[in-house]
């Protein structure tokens, strides 16, 4: 029994330091993706920034330049800025 205790302790520490925070980030990302709506500014994982023009179940359509629209999978969004939000000072 004593030899099992350190292994169990390592698992508990591993859970609280790695698994639980990752699950929290996944839930936040899913909530962000579900909340995206028309006129939001979205950033994809590839760094493409555009204005959301259409929202479907699994895809969104973004206008990345005047008259240039692309379809992207919702899961690839890394950030959604609400309509009217001020841009960050980079």
NORRAUR-V260781 format. One record per backbone hydrogen bond with DSSP energy under -1.0 kcal/mol. CO is the residue of the C=O (numbers start at 1). NH is the residue of the N-H. Records with the same first field share a line. If there is no record, write none. Layout:
CO=NH + NH
//
This chain:
1=5
4=8
5=9
6=10
7=11
8=12
9=13
10=14
11=15
12=16
13=17
14=18 + 19
15=20
18=22
19=23
20=24
21=25
22=26
23=27
24=28
25=29
26=30
27=31
28=32
29=33
30=34
31=35
37=40
40=52
41=81
42=50
43=78 + 79
44=47
48=44
50=42
51=63
52=39
54=61
58=74
59=56
60=72
61=53 + 54
62=70
63=51
65=68
68=64 + 65
70=62
72=60
73=76
74=77
76=45
79=43
81=41
82=85
88=90
//
